[in-house]
Amino acid sequence: MAKAKIAINRETAGRRARFFAELDRLGLDGALVSGREDAHYLSGYTDSDAVLLFAVSRQRCWLVTDARYAEEAERSAPGFETVLWKNGFAAFVGKLCKRRGLARIGYCPASLTVSFHGTLRRETGGRTRWKDIGPVLSEMRAVKSKAEIAAIEKSLACAEAAFATARKRWRIGMTEREVKDDLEWEMRRRGGIDAFETIAATGANASLPHAHSGLRKLAAGKMLLVDFGARVGFYNSDLTRTLWPGYVPKVWLGRYRTLLEAQREAIGTIAAGVAGLFPEAIAREFLTAFGIDESHFIHSLGHGVGLAVHEGPRLGKLAAKPLAAGNIVTVEPGVYFPGSGGIRIEDMALVEKDGVRLLSSLPKDVDSIIL
């Protein structure tokens, strides 16, 4: 077995040990893990249509799937007994929980359908108690190991190299969709895939934070907002840059400079132990002081990135929980003016004990935004 594979197996085994300890602390007999990212995190499983079942007292783990994924499960999830379901997925899992004597079961409602859970409850009986353990897994996944940081840096390098190459081809008259497809192709030719649907939005369309790329054409003096990320292996990156073909109108140049400084101010406050709401408050206060009020900054400052593009922790108004060393977050202030346009600058940063390390390196100074 390759050294990298051995290291991954050891890491997932360590995660399971911590997970079992958390389940025991919560007084649970076992847990059902259904989310694809959570399942990969705890087992190494590399496909879909499976759930993990854990029994605390016996420290046993099962991966329940069907015959299509049996070989993949055996190969990618060492430490798990592969069980192939029959006569209904949810009903089979419910019967298995009952057979193993699991009466207090942790589960993640965010990744389990109401129908599936209803069948589980029916099959396990009225005495079974279910507890949401989504926050437990979210907190575990939020703190990245050295191997995970390296994997995210690899996905980030793919995205940045793709952007740096593709932008040289973008010209006035190209459509948003052509820009989007060009960038996604560059990420794929470098061994990644697009982590999410790339946003290429020009002019008034850029006032929509989650705009859809269409047939609008790039024009001189109209911003081009590009939100993109690569997935390499199982880990993601997430970046945004705003460019102007030809020239930057004076009003937008002033807004861009203000936004860039707001981002720098927010990044400067990030460190382990700092509540996630504080960097956002700093960014908003800075923008307000320079005449851009709250109505133009309509999303949170940032979010965690890892196996999912959006995961814990958050940088936002309700994020009272302190950041921890090992968190990787985006810092993405944006300002939007309906009918006119919008700008966003997004970077990725690693939270460290005494501060923060910026992971992304694409230029964002004023000299770099002319296309």
N, C-alpha and C positions, 0 to 999 in steps of 0.2 A: 504493500500500500504506500502511495506517495506520502512524503512528509506533510504536505499541505493538508491532505485528507485526514491524516492522523491528528493534526492540530485541530481541525474542525471537529472531529469526533470528540476529542478531549474537551473542547469548549462547550459543545452541546451537552456533554455529560455533566459538566460543572453547572450549567444552567438548570438542568433537571434537578440536581441536588439542591440548589437554592430554591427552586420551585416547590419541591417536596417540603422543604423547611417552612416555607410560607403557608402551604396548605395545612401543615400540622399546627402552626401558630394560630391559624384561623379556626381550628377545631373541625376541619373537614376530613371526611373519609377518602375523598377522591376528587377528581376534576375531569371535565370534558372540555377539550380545546378544539374549536372548530375553525377559527380563522386561518387562512392560508399562511399569512406571515407569522402568526403565533406558532403554528404547527412547524414551520420550517425552523424557527428560532429554537424550539425545544427539542426537535428531533433530527433536523437536517433533511427532512423529506422534501423532495424537489418537484412534486406534482400537485394535483388538486383532488377534489372529491374524496376527502378522507377526514376523519376526526381522530384525535388522540384521547385515550382514556388512561387515567392514572389512579392507582390504588395506594393510598398512603401507608397503611400498616405493613404491607408486603413489599413496598417500594417497586411495584410492577408497572409496566407501561405497555399499552396495546395501541397499535395503529389499525384502525378499522377502515377498510376500503373495499373495492370490488376487484374482480379478476383482471380488469384492464391495467391496474396499477400495481399488481402484486410484485412483479419483478423490480419495478422502480422503488417500491417501498422497502423491499429486502436489501436493495443495494444502497439506498441513500439514508436509511434510518436505523443504523445499528443501535442495539439496546432496546428496541421495540419488537414485540411479538406481532407479526402481521396477521390480522384476522379478516377474512372475507365475509362480508355480510350476505345474508339470504333473506328473501321474503320481506323486503322493505328495509331501507337503510335506517331510518329513525327508530322503527320498531325493534330492529335487531340490536341497536345500540342501547335502547332502553332495557331490553331483556338482559343484555350483558351487564349493565349496571346493577340490576337486581340480583343477578346470579353471583356477582362478586361482593354482594353485601354492602353496597355503597348507599348509605342513607342520607349523608350530608355531602352534597356535590357542588363544587365550584364550576361555574360556566361563564361564558362571555356573551351576554344577550345581544351585543352589537353585531356579532358575526353569526348569529343563529336565527333562522326564520321562526316566526310564531308557530307555523305549522309543524316544523321539526320539533320544537320544544314542547308543543302540545302533545305530540305522540310520545315523547320521552316521559312526560308526566303521567300519561295514561298507563304506559307500560311499567313504570317504576312504582306506581301506587301512590296514594295520598299521603303516606307518611314520609316520603322523601322530601328533603329540604334542599332548595337550590339557592346558591349565593353568587352574586356577581363578583367575579375575580378579574374583570377587565382591567381595573386600576393596578392590580398586582403585576400583570404582564406588561402593561404600559410603562410602569416605573422600571421594570427590569430592562426592557428594550431601550428605554431612553438613555441609559448609561452605556456607551459604546466601549467595547474592548479594543485593544490595539489592532487586532485583526479586522474588526469592523471599521475602524477609522481608516485603515489602509484600503479596504474595499470601497469605502465611500470616496476616498481621494482618487481612486482609480476611475470611478464613474464620473467624478468631477473633471478629471483631466481629459476624458473622452469628450465631454460636453464642451469644454472650453476650446479644445483643439478644433472641434467641428465648427464652432461659432467663428473662431478666428479665420478659418479657411473659407467658410461659406460667405461671410459678409463681404469679402473681396469681389464677389460676383453680383451682389445686389445692386440694382440700378433703378433709376427713375423709369416708371412704366411697367415694372414687374408687378405682379399681383401678390397680395398677402399669401395666397395659397402656394404660389411658386416659391416664396421665401420659406414658408413652413416646410414644404416638401424637400427643398434643397438642404435645409439644416438637418432634418431628420435623416436624410440619405447620408449626410456626412457622419452622423453619429453611428449609423449602422455599418458603414464601411470601416469604422474603427473598432468594431467588435461590440458595440452597445446597441441598445434599442432606445426609442424615445420613452422616457419614464412616464410621460403623460402626453396628451395631445398638445403639441406645441402651439403656442399662441403667437401669431404674427398679426398685429393690428396697427393700422395706419390712420392718421387723422382723427376724425370724430369717433371712429370705432375703438380707439385706444382709451376712451373714457369708460369702457366696460372692463373691469378687472379680469373677467373671464370671457373675453371676447372670442368669437368664432372667426377664423380666417376665411375670407371669401375672395371675391374677384375685384375688390377695391385695389386701385393701383397706387404705387408709391409716387409721390409728387414732391417737388422741391418745397422745402419749408414745412412739410407735414411730418410729424414724428412717426417713427416706426418702433412700436413696443414689441419686444420679443421675449416671451417667457418660455423657457425650455429646460430640459434636463435629460440626462442619460441614465439608463440602467445597465450596469455591467455585472453579470452574474445575478446576484439577488439584491444588490444595494443601489440606491438612487442618488441623484443630484438634482438641484433645483436652482435656477438662476434667472435673472431678468436684466436686460439692458435696453435702454431707449436711445435710438439713433435718429438723426435728421438728414435726409438726402439734401445735398446742396448747401443749406445754411440753416441756422437756428434763429427763428424770430426772437426779437429782444425780450418779449414777455416770457417766452418759454425758457430762454437762457437764464433769466433771473430765477424762475421757478426751479429749474434743474439745479442751479448752484445751491439754492436753499435746501432742496431735498437731499442733495449729496452731503451737505454739512449736517443736516438732521440725522442722516444715517451714521455719519462718523461720531456724532455726539452719543447716539444710542449704543453703538458698538463699544465705545469707551467705558460704558457703565457695566458691561456684562462680565460676570465672574461667578464662580461657585459661591452659593450662599445669598446671592442677590435674587429677589423675587422677580418672576417673569413679567410682572406688570410695570416694573420700574423703567427698563429701557424704553418701553412703549410710551410711558408718560413723558420721558425726556424728549423723545422725538416729537410728540404732539406739542409739547410746550415750546419747542424750538420753532416749529412751523407756525404756531399761533403768533409768536413774537414777531415773525416776519410777514404777517398778514395773510396766512393761509389757515383758515379756520377748520374746525373738526368736520364740517360737512363735506370737505374735499378729500379727507383721509378716511375711507369707508371700510377698511378691513384691519385686522390686527397686524402687529409689526412682524410677526414671524412664527415659525413652527419647527418642530423637530423633523429630521429626515433620517431615514435608515432603510429598513426593509420595505416600509411604505413611504410614499412621498410626503404624506402628512401624518405625523405621529407626535407623541409627547417628546419634550414639553412644549408649551406654547409661550409666546411673548405677546401678552394682551392684557386688556383691562381687568379680566377676571383671574389672571394667572398669579395667584398669591403664593403658590408653592415656590420655595427657593430653587434656583438652578443648581445642578450638580456637576462636578468635574466629569467629563466624558460625554456630556450632552452635545449634540450637534444641531444647531439651529440655523434657520434662515433669518436674515435681517433685511426686510423688504418694505420700507416706507414707500407709499405711492400717493399721488394727488391726482384727482380726476375732475374734469370740468365738462359736464354733459353738453353735447353738441359741438364741443371744441376739441377735446382730446384728453390725454392723460399721460403721466410718466411714472415709472417705477424703477427703482434700483434695488436689485436683490443679490445678496452674497450669502455664502455659507460660512459659519464660524464654529470653532470647537471651544467649548467652555472648559477652562482650566482652573486650577485651585486659586491662582492669584490674578486671573484675568481671562483673556480670550485670545485665540489664535485664528486669524482669518485664513480660511482654507482656499477660497476662490481668489483668482488673480487676474481676471480679465480687466483690461483698462476701463475706467469709468470717469476719468477726468474730462474736463470740457474739451480738450483737444482731441479726444478719442471718439466723440459722439457724432462727428460729421461723417456721413456716408458718401 
